[in-house]
Amino acid sequence: MQRNQTLLIIGKVWPEPASSAAGSRMMQLIRLFQNDGWEITFVSAAAESEHAADLKSKGIGTASIQLNNSSFDRFIQKLTPGAVVFDRFMTEEQFGWRVAEYCPGALRILDTEDLHCLRTARQKAWKSGCEFKPELLLNEETAKREIASILRCDLSLIISEAEMDLLKNLFGIGEELIYYMPFLLDIKKTEEHPAYDERSGFISIGNFLHEPNWNAVIWLKEEIWPLIRKNMPDAELNIYGSYPSQKVFQLHQPDDGFFVKGRAEEALSVIRKARVLLAPLRFGAGLKGKLIEAMQCGTPSVTTSVGAEGMAGEMPWCGFIEDDAGSFAKAASRLCQNIDIWNSSREKGSEILKRRFRRESFEKSFLDRIKYLQSGLREHRMKNFIGSILMHHTTASTKYLSKWIEEKNRPDRK
């Protein structure tokens, strides 16, 4: 029997690979499925931005869908996909029951991007001034929603080994339901990068709509950068990021060497010019795209334990990992001023990419898992009884709430 290789991707937003790591990640997954011969349709209820990837030019079908609207039911019945990817758990909450009801034979895959509950719990702990402990997640409402979504799906893609361990050891999720899928990169054997003497200054980059990035910029401005400038009076820091607001640009202070540049049209080109990338992330989750890009550019970095989490495994970091402002500033100054440490750090970054993010290391095993699940989907779901219970109650609650909202929104009811 021929396998159904029609894939529907339901995105919370349209992918913007130049704006966020999540956008890059989605394009990597799309390429993976395309190379395996899948016919892909990407849909979203969000408005398409000017920075969204041109999916149509890549042979990907697109469509706009509506929340709480039965038009999606007719859409998916006509498409009859063999697999559906939900981009983030909120998308699965909104459309998962519809997929299960109107296309029950489709393999349901959740791409978590990162564990939102982990990021949320860490942010709350930071704001309250207490130390984050994994057990805090057990009282986190977002965790209950996210774990329920993982259990309802046939397979969830987890971007970080640290998050894999958390799901297995804290929440008791079976390995048959989760799959480690980091960034999938094309690692070039010989890639030349600008040398130490061809670069200058520091860089920080990240989408300003993402709260961990904005928080990191504030920490840089208020505590870390003044200490770096004390060590290096002529140092300059360029801050890049998509969707900067007026309050972001208000931090721009050329006299202090603190330059807010806004969106970078090509992130790799500006990272390649800098000598050191700074990523002082006090909370967050998943893998950090900015740190991957720094390694791709041969740019050493200074980050925190949260920033480096899941990135290097047991390998040495490509720079320094520091969690307090004073140590962070000293490490940044040292890395920027010492050519030997700088060159050594750059080589470590290259090794991390080769050993941990090479696309070929993950694609075949993932596609084999997809084929295996498609061939035995009924048995797979029978073993996931908790997931079946959650889907039953979701269908019995979310379904009728959604139908009530749809009825309420009918034009003739207004």
N, C-alpha and C positions, 0 to 999 in steps of 0.2 A: 504494500500500500504506500502510495507516494506521500511524503511528508509535506504538511502545509507550511510553506515558508513565506507567508504574508505576515508582516510585523506591524502592529499599531503602537506608536509611542504617544502617550498622553503626557504633555508637559505642563508643569505649573506655569512656566513662562517659555517663550521662544528662546532657543539657545543663542547666547552671545559669547562665542569663544574668545573674543578680544576683551571682554569685560569681566569675566569671572572664570574661576576654576571649574565651576559647575557646568558652564557652557562648553569649555574645552572637553570635559569628561563626556558630556553627551555626544559631542561630535566623534570622539574616539569610539564610543559604543556603536554609533551609526555606521562608522567605517567597518567595524568588526563584522556586523551583521551583513552589510553590503558585500563584503569580500566573500562571505559564505553563500551568497546567492539569494538573500532575502529581499523581497519587495517591501519597501518601507513607506508608511504614511505617518506623518507627524501632525498631531492636532493639539490645540491649546485653547482655553477659554480666555487667555490674556490677550491684550492688545499687542500687536507686533511693533517692536521698536525699530528705530533707524539703524541700530547696531546689530540687529539679529542676523544670523547666518543666512545666506541665500540657499535654502534647502532645495528649491526647485532646480537650480543649476546643477545640483549633485544627483539629480534623478530621484528625489524624494517627494512623494505626494504630500500636500499640506491641506489643512482645512481648519476653519474656526468652529469651535463647539460652544455650547452654552451650558452653564451650571443649572441644575435642577430643571432640566428640560428633556422631555421624552424624544426629542429629535435625535439625540445621541443613540437611543435604543435602535431606531431605524437605520442609523448610519452604520453601527457596528454589525447589525444583522446582514446588511448588504455587503460589507467588507469581508466578513467571516475570517478574521485573522487567526493564524495558528498560534500566535503569541502576542501578549500585550505587555508593554513596559510602562509602569507608572513612575514618573519622575518626581520623587519625594512622596512621603507617606500621606500628605494632605490630598494629593491627587488620587491616591488609592481610596481614601475615605469617601471622596466625592463620586468616583466612577467605578470603584471595584465591584460594588453590588450589581451595577448595571451590566458589567462585563460578565460576571458570574451567571446572571439570569438570562441574558440574551445571546451570549456566546460561551456556553459552559465548557466547550472543548478546548478553549484557548488557554495556553500556559500563561499564568499570571506572574510577572516578574516585577519586583520592586527595586528600583535603584535609589538607595537611601541618600546618595551624595555624601552625607555624613550623618551621624546620629544627632538629630536636632535636640533630642532630650538631653544629651551630654553637654552640648553647647549652652542650652538654656540653664541647666543646673549649675554649670560652672560660672555663668554670668551672675546668677542669683547669689552664689556663694561669695563671689568677689565683691558684689555690691554690699552684702551684709558684713563683710570683713572677716568671714570665717574660712577655714581651710576646706577645700572641696574633698569629699570622700565619696567613692562610688555608691555607698549605701544611700546617699541622699537621693539618688535616682529612683529609689523604691517609693518615695513619696511625691515624685514629680508627675504632674498630670500629663505632660507631654510624653513622658515615658510610657504611660499606660496606653495612650493612643498609638504611639509609634510601634511598640512591641505587638499590640493587637494587629496592626497593619502587616507587620512581618509574618505573624502567624497565619493570617488569612491568605497570604500569597504562597505560591508554589516554590518560589526561590527569591531570595533577597541578596542584592549585590552590596557588599560591604567594602569600603575603600581603604580601611585601615586595619592592620593586624591587632592593634590595641582595642579597637571596637569589636572585632571578632571575639577576642578574649572576654570582653565585657558581656557580650550577648550570651556566650556559652556559660561563663562561670557565675555571673550575677543573675541573669534572667533565665538560665536553663534552656536556651534555644538549641535545638538539635542541629548537628552539622549538616544534615540533609536539607535544611531549610535556608542555609546561608552560604554564601560563596565569596571568598576573598578576591576582589577585583580592584587593584590599585590603578593609577594612571597607566595608560598603555602608550608607550613612547617608541618612536623610531630612533634608535641609538646609532648615530653615525660613527664608524670606526675611526676616522680621522677628521676631526673638526677643529679648525684653528679659531682661537679667541684672542682678542686684544691682550697684550701683555700688561704687566703691572705698570710700567712707565707710560703706557698708552691710555691709561684710565685716570680718573680723578674723582674724589668725593664719595659721598654716600647717597643711597637711594632707598626710598620706602615706597611700596606700591600696593594697591588693593582697592577694590570696589567700596566706595564710601557708604553705600546702602547696607553693607554688611557690618553690623555693630562691632564685632571684634576688631575690624580694621580701623574704624573711627576711634575706638578706645585706644588702640595702639598709637595712633597719631597724637592724641591728646597726651599720652604718657611721654612720648618723644618730646613734644613741645614743652611740657611743664617740668620734667625732671631729667630725662636722659640727655637731650641735646645740650642744655646748658653745661653739663659735666663734660661732654665731648669737646665742646668749644673751649672749655677751660684748659683741656689738654692740647687742643689743636685750634688756636685762635682764628686761623684762616679757613677752617673746614667749612664745607658747604653740603647741605642736604636737600635733595630734590624729592618732593612728595608728589606721586602720581596716583591717580585713581579715577574710575568712572563715576559719574553722577555726583560730582562735588556740589555742595550747597553753598550759600553765601557764608554760612558760619565756618565752613572749611576754608574758604579763601581769606577769611579774616585772620587766619593764623599766619599768613604770608608775611614774613619779616626779613627782607633782604639784608638789613644791617646785622642781623644775627646769623646770616648764612642759612636761613630757613626759607626755602622756596616752595610754594604750593603751585604746582604746574597743572593740576587737573588731569583730564583723560589723556592717556598716551595712545596715539594712533597705532603704534606697534610696540608692545611692551618689551619684547626681546631686544629691540634696538636701543632703548634707553637703559635697560639693565646692563647691557653689554658695555656701555660707556662708563659705568660706575665701578669704583674699586671694591666697595662693600655694600651689601644689601642688609638693611636693618628691619627686623620683624619682631618687635616686642609685644607679642600677643599674650594678654593676661587671661583670656578665656577663648574657647573655640572647640572645634572637633574636626574630625576628618583629616585629610592631607592638605597641605597648604600649597596651592598652585604657584604662588610667588616664589617659594623656596625651590620648587622644581624648576621653574624658569631660571632662577639664579644659577642652579647647577648646569642647566643647558647652555648658559652664557659664559660659564667658567667664572662666575662671580661668587666669591666666598660670602658667607652670611653670619650674622649674629642674631640669634633668636632665643626664645624661652623653651622650657620643657614642653609646654603646650604646643608651641609652634613646631617643634621637632618630633612630636609624638607620632609614632608609626612610620616615620620616614626612612630612618637609616638601619633599623633593626639593631644588630650587635656591632655594626660598623661604626668607626669614628666619624664624628660630625665634620662637615666641611666649613669649619670656622669655630664658633663658640656658642655654647648654650648657657645663658645666665638668666636668673629670675629676679634679681633686684637691680634697681636703677644704677647704683654705683658700680657694681661688677659688670653690668652690661656696657656701660660707657667706657670702662677701662679696657674691656675686651675689644670693643669696636675700634678704639684708638690704636690698640696694639696691632690688630689685624690690618688696619689701614696703613700703618707706618712700617711694618716689618715685612720685607719682601720674601724672606724665607718662609715665614709662617703663612703668608698669603699664597705662595706657590704650592706649598704642601696642602693647604686647605682646598685649593682648586682641584688638585688631583683626587682628593678624597670625594669631592662632589661628583667627579666623573665616574669613580668606582661605584658610588651609590646608584647612579643612574643605570650603569651596565648590569649590576647584579640584582637590582630590585624592581626596575620599571621597564625592562625590555618587553615590548609588545609580544614578541614571539614566545615568551615564556608563559603566557597566560591564555592566548587565544584558543589553541587547540583543545586544551582541557576544558575550557568553558563551553565551547561548542559541542564537545562530546557530552557534557552534562545536560545541555539543552536537548540533544537528540535522545538521551536516555530518559529524561523526564517526559518528553513528548510520547515516547513509545510505551511508557508505563504510568501515565498520569493518573488513572483511576486508582491504582494500587498506592501510588504516592500520597494521594489525598486521603485514602482510607487510613493510612498510618498517622496522618496529622489530624487527629480527632478534635483537639483543642481548636485548631484552625477552623474546622467545620462548625463547631459550636459558635465561634465568634462570627463566622460568615452568616450563620442562621439568624443570630440576634441582630446583626447589622442590617440584614435584609428586612427583618421585621420592624426595625426602628428607623434607620436612616432612609430606607426606601419610602416609607409613608410620610416622613417629614419632607422629603424632597418632592413627593407628589403633591403634598399640601401647599408647599411654596410655589410649585408650578401652577397649581389651580388658582392660588391667590394672585399670581402675577399675570393671569390672563387679561388681555386688553378689555374684554367685555365685562370684567369684574371691577374695573376701576371707574 
